Amino acid sequence: ALGAAINLSHDWKGVFSHVYLGPGYSEDEIRAVLEEYKLSYSETANIEERVAGLLAQENLVGWFQGRMEVGPRALGNRTILANPINPDAKDRVNQYVKFREAWRPFAPSILQEAKEDYLVGAADSPYMILSFDVPTNAQPKIPGVLHVDGTVRAQTVAKDANPRYWNMIKAFEAKTGVPVVINTSYNIKGEPIVCTPRDAIRTFFSCGLDYLAIGNFLVSKK
C-alpha cells in the first residue's frame, strides 16, 4: 500500500526530496514521556553541539529527532551514533549495543561537501544504498567505520535535506577535523528501528548506549 501511494504521488507531485515521512513528536510530547518515566534529563538549545562533544569524547549516543525515516536504513533521525576515529568503536557498538556478530560493519554519515575526500568515485548517496572504496590517505582517519576490504556503505548528508543532522556532523568536524560519524539504526538485534519516544527510551535502557539525544533533551546514564 505504501509503495502504491508513493508511486501515485510521483505521478501527481514529482519525486520525494527525502524519506522522513514517518511519525514525528513535538517537544511537549517528548517531555511528557520523559516525565512519565521520571527520568532525569537536561534541555539544551543546541543539542547538535552537545552531541558532537559527546561523540568526540567517544560516547555512544542514541539520536531521536524529527520524523522517522521510511525504508530499511536509519538516515539521521532514528540513529545510533559513534566516533569513527576510534578503531574500537565498531566492536563496542556490536558487543554492547547491537548484540550482534563482531565482523558486521557500520555505515558512515558524511557531509555531502566532503564526499570527495572520503569516497572514491564520490557520488551523492543520501539513502545509504551505495558502497564505495575509501581513499588510502583517508582510511586512517575513520578506522572505526571501515569494512575489512577498505570499503564503506555511505550516506552523504546535505544541509537542506536534514539540517539538524548536518549541523551535528559539522560540529563534530569542528572538534575533530573529521566530517564523518558512525551511523547505525536505532535498534537492538531482533527488533525494529525505534519509532516513538517510548521505543527510544526502552531501547536506551536495554543496551550500552551512554546518552540519548531526543528532541532538545539529553538523557544520560553517567
C-alpha positions in Angstrom: 0.0 0.0 0.0 2.8 2.4 0.9 4.6 1.7 -2.4 1.4 2.3 -4.4 0.8 5.6 -2.6 4.4 6.7 -3.3 4.0 5.7 -7.0 0.8 7.7 -7.3 2.3 10.7 -5.5 5.2 10.6 -8.0 2.8 11.0 -10.9 1.0 13.8 -9.1 3.7 15.8 -7.4 7.1 14.5 -8.6 9.9 12.8 -6.8 10.1 13.0 -3.0 13.1 15.0 -1.9 13.6 13.0 1.3 12.3 9.9 3.2 11.5 11.5 6.5 7.8 10.7 6.2 7.1 8.7 9.3 5.8 9.8 12.7 7.2 12.8 14.5 6.8 14.1 18.0 6.7 17.6 19.5 8.9 18.8 22.3 5.9 18.8 24.6 5.1 15.2 23.7 8.7 14.1 24.3 8.9 15.9 27.6 5.6 14.3 28.8 7.1 10.8 28.2 10.3 11.7 30.0 8.3 13.0 32.9 6.0 9.9 32.8 9.1 7.7 33.2 10.5 10.0 35.9 13.8 10.3 34.1 16.5 12.9 34.9 17.2 14.9 31.8 18.6 18.3 30.6 17.3 20.6 27.9 19.6 22.4 25.6 19.0 24.9 22.8 22.0 23.4 20.8 21.6 19.6 21.0 23.8 19.3 17.9 26.8 20.9 19.7 26.3 18.8 22.8 26.2 15.5 21.0 29.2 16.4 18.8 31.1 16.9 22.0 30.0 13.6 23.5 30.9 11.8 20.3 34.4 13.4 20.3 34.8 12.0 23.9 33.9 8.6 22.4 30.5 8.2 24.0 27.8 6.1 22.2 24.7 8.2 21.6 21.1 7.4 20.6 19.8 10.1 18.3 16.0 10.5 18.0 15.0 13.6 16.0 12.1 14.8 13.8 10.0 12.4 11.7 11.0 8.8 11.3 12.7 7.6 8.1 10.6 5.4 5.8 12.6 2.5 4.5 15.3 0.0 5.6 18.0 2.5 6.6 18.4 4.9 9.5 19.3 8.2 7.9 19.9 10.5 10.8 16.5 10.7 12.6 16.4 7.3 14.4 20.1 6.6 14.6 22.8 5.3 16.9 26.0 7.4 16.7 29.6 6.7 17.4 33.1 8.2 16.8 34.7 6.7 13.6 38.1 7.9 14.6 38.2 5.2 17.4 39.2 1.9 15.9 37.4 0.1 18.7 34.1 1.8 18.1 32.7 -0.9 15.8 33.4 -3.6 18.3 31.9 -1.6 21.2 28.6 -1.0 19.3 28.4 -4.6 18.1 29.1 -6.0 21.5 27.3 -3.7 23.9 24.6 -2.0 21.8 23.5 -4.1 18.8 24.4 -7.5 20.4 25.5 -9.0 17.0 28.4 -10.6 15.3 31.7 -8.7 15.6 32.5 -8.8 11.9 29.4 -6.8 10.9 30.3 -3.3 9.7 28.6 0.0 10.1 27.9 2.9 7.8 29.3 6.4 7.9 27.3 9.6 7.5 29.5 12.1 5.6 28.9 15.7 5.0 28.0 16.0 1.3 30.6 18.6 0.6 33.3 16.3 2.0 32.5 13.2 0.0 35.4 13.6 -2.5 37.8 13.3 0.4 36.4 10.1 1.7 34.7 8.2 -1.2 36.4 7.0 -4.4 34.2 7.9 -7.3 32.2 10.1 -5.0 28.5 10.3 -5.8 25.6 11.6 -3.8 24.3 8.8 -1.6 21.5 10.2 0.6 19.8 6.8 1.1 22.9 4.8 2.1 22.5 2.2 -0.7 25.8 2.7 -2.5 29.2 1.2 -1.5 32.5 3.0 -2.1 36.2 2.4 -1.7 37.8 4.8 0.8 41.0 6.6 -0.4 44.2 5.2 1.1 45.0 8.5 2.7 41.6 8.8 4.4 41.4 5.3 5.8 43.5 6.0 8.9 41.1 8.9 9.7 38.0 6.7 10.1 39.1 3.2 11.1 36.1 2.6 13.2 33.7 2.5 10.2 35.8 0.8 7.6 34.9 -2.7 6.4 37.8 -5.2 6.2 38.2 -4.6 2.5 38.5 -0.8 2.9 35.0 0.0 1.7 32.0 1.7 3.3 28.3 1.9 2.5 28.0 5.6 2.9 25.2 8.2 3.5 26.0 11.6 2.2 24.2 14.3 4.2 23.1 17.5 2.6 22.2 20.5 4.8 18.9 21.2 3.1 17.8 17.6 3.5 18.4 17.2 7.2 19.7 20.5 8.8 19.9 19.2 12.4 21.9 16.1 11.5 24.1 18.1 9.2 24.8 20.6 11.9 25.7 17.9 14.4 28.2 16.4 11.9 29.6 19.8 11.1 30.1 20.5 14.9 31.9 17.1 15.2 34.2 18.1 12.3 35.0 21.4 14.1 36.0 19.4 17.2 37.9 16.5 15.5 38.7 17.5 11.9 36.6 14.6 10.6 33.3 15.3 8.9 32.1 11.8 9.4 30.1 9.9 12.1 29.2 6.2 12.5 25.5 5.8 11.9 23.6 2.6 12.6 19.9 2.1 13.0 18.5 2.8 16.5 17.5 -0.7 17.5 19.0 -3.9 19.0 19.3 -7.3 17.4 15.9 -8.8 16.5 13.9 -5.6 17.0 12.7 -2.9 14.5 14.0 0.6 14.4 12.6 2.7 17.2 9.6 4.8 16.2 8.2 6.5 19.3 9.8 8.3 22.3 8.8 5.3 24.4 10.6 3.0 22.0 13.7 5.2 22.2 13.8 5.2 26.0 13.2 1.4 26.3 15.9 0.6 23.9 18.3 3.1 25.5 18.0 1.3 28.8 18.2 -2.1 27.2 21.7 -1.7 25.8 25.1 0.0 26.3 24.3 3.5 25.0 25.8 6.3 27.1 23.4 9.1 26.1 20.1 9.7 24.4 19.5 12.9 22.5 15.7 13.0 22.0 14.5 16.3 20.5 16.2 19.1 22.5 16.5 16.8 25.6 19.5 14.8 26.7 19.3 11.7 28.9 22.4 10.3 30.5 23.4 7.0 32.2 26.5 8.7 33.5 
